[in-house]
């Protein structure tokens, strides 16, 4: 196994539901000889694809948790992280993107760019990940790689460049033409393992020349060397590979490949493309924050001789203990070596160091900069950074969406109660968007997540993996409170009735704040409030935001400006000013016209046009706002905003309304004011519950 | 500032005064300019003004991805909210979103029957009856006078006003005797209001070229602020 960083690749395979990601990965494992038989995801042989390591995944035919595996292809070491496509699991995709250097965007040859592709692409853009595209399922009826390439341009704004064209279509799809070598490739053998190279079929020659010209035209915009060679009509494969690689890494182009993983066509050239066009770890700029230097950004070097910096990006609880997946950004991690968790300050000895296959492990002695491996027996949380003692760095935090829905759990017996705790402990460590707490009033465990499906899967896992017998309550929406106008406060906290007194006076205003939860500014002059007490004022205001007075949910979007105050030489203290701030907030809150906010989801529905009216009806009935209508052949694309509260059970509704032909995705969009009638109901409910 | 005050003070009141109280239902209006000058920004500002007044706007796009159009509305609304220190921003933003529907029709489906059916579906299935249509990406050079007559008839049928953006050619700009550039001049009889955006050194001037059947055309005294991309009063 080579350890030269230039021959390393860390890639993710991201895409829309059912576009064939897992099948592609299965083929990759087979062709790189990591597995000896191909098992279909929903195969007849009863054994699901190797990468789907959980029963539930095999049953539902979906990939839930990310799994990673290492393969070797033409002397290159490739770490492949498989990622799920459901919007409920965006943290999985986000996390994977954080540690990868490149990605393969898989698109279905018939469905093309769909709503989840847009979400996934947005994530890739956020982390500036270079990608290549693979248009899959070319054996299906209606598959059209040119149309999908056009969609990549129109819908995702990629500069998509076809690097291949298909030979045959649909049931007659037999191979591909490589536009770099200008050869036809066929995949022989019972599993397509033998690639046969032939001349391009005569009937495709003109089309191949045309597409090659387009490719050269496009890529030469980003390479002077290629442009010159193109003008002189002397483009060598070497120059072309170099130019495409450069332009892909700089994200100026997205090279497009194609095939049918299910029919064993096109995967080996895809592996070649991963090596040729996606960056090695040294070609990607990574930065960390220096905690000893005001969190200044520092560039990391993919150099195994430098001090160690690595990021724990996935945790998995196995029966042998916790498995921590790490990406080594700098330095080397050695078995038996000592590392420091820069968040907790804990020193840890590295026990077993593992290179991972989906379900098998390979013990190793060291992992160098650029690699992705796993550690055994290291207790930490996702997002923790490990270094050697000399550095106090933290990798920049990953963007993690806030949970929007919660559900209460009630175990039916004592054993279940114990097991729920174990299960929740594990799940929350693995998934930062899955949160849990115990309601002090009802003593119920509450779980919070990104959507119904997200929570459903964890409940099912608790039942199957932990033998938990439980009841679930009604899903609860995570409301918020906020203010809608500016209001002034002027409050004195005074307790001066003998003994140690308290005195603090604060005046200022609160006003609505957009795009942020809280801001505190002090404009106090002349020491009217001693500077040392200002932080306590801020603490006091912040404390009030935890639970609003309307319905007991957190208050967001508040800017507090402290303009003046007064203090007493003896009786003023941190406590006094904190209480003054609390009193001021309570006094002013109702004057600032507080409102109740509910989470609103961005819902995307793709439906055959014949059901458009029906689907629009289902949205209108749910206090939804239609944002846009689009069309794509016989499909209607509807984007809407719908309050989360109205979305419970929607998957059942849409299935029966469209004979199962429509698909929808849902992700959190924003918080919006609830209608008056609902606000009154919520306030009434809160008041009644408080009386009990 | 409250929404009601903002509406009163909006420079679009100046525009309305200058064009006989506004475009009016059953009429077509256009903003015309070279590419990239600010036609979409101007159109969207006109639309947002309507939306803030609780009227419904259907934005029909034959070009852009609908999400880019959403971004335009968000930008324009945010600029308005900032410039006028609008109160109840969240609520007002909801207003805008609720009253607006963006529909994307691919160029190849830009035929009369399909357009009319699509709008009909919006009215019936989406329960959305617009008082204004914004049409963008409908190429003036690729469509005939007949195609624009269709829009005129549609605006009368639906009793809505329809605003277009018309891109001027970069080269060979020809003006007719009323100072109306082509391709706008070819359909000027069908349009009631024609406004040209002319980039000057520090701002983009709004020039009223046609005001219904009024022979005396007012000087608009409006500009497009290139920083905020909002229509603003222009004091000379």
Boltz contact constraints between the chains, C-beta under 6 A:
constraints:
  - contact:
      token1: [A, 484]
      token2: [B, 88]
      max_distance: 6.0
  - contact:
      token1: [A, 613]
      token2: [B, 125]
      max_distance: 6.0
  - contact:
      token1: [A, 616]
      token2: [B, 125]
      max_distance: 6.0
  - contact:
      token1: [A, 616]
      token2: [B, 126]
      max_distance: 6.0
  - contact:
      token1: [A, 625]
      token2: [B, 97]
      max_distance: 6.0
  - contact:
      token1: [A, 625]
      token2: [B, 98]
      max_distance: 6.0
  - contact:
      token1: [A, 626]
      token2: [B, 101]
      max_distance: 6.0
  - contact:
      token1: [A, 626]
      token2: [B, 126]
      max_distance: 6.0
  - contact:
      token1: [A, 628]
      token2: [B, 66]
      max_distance: 6.0
  - contact:
      token1: [A, 628]
      token2: [B, 102]
      max_distance: 6.0
  - contact:
      token1: [A, 629]
      token2: [B, 103]
      max_distance: 6.0
  - contact:
      token1: [A, 630]
      token2: [B, 66]
      max_distance: 6.0
  - contact:
      token1: [A, 630]
      token2: [B, 104]
      max_distance: 6.0
  - contact:
      token1: [A, 672]
      token2: [B, 94]
      max_distance: 6.0
  - contact:
      token1: [A, 673]
      token2: [B, 90]
      max_distance: 6.0
  - contact:
      token1: [A, 673]
      token2: [B, 91]
      max_distance: 6.0
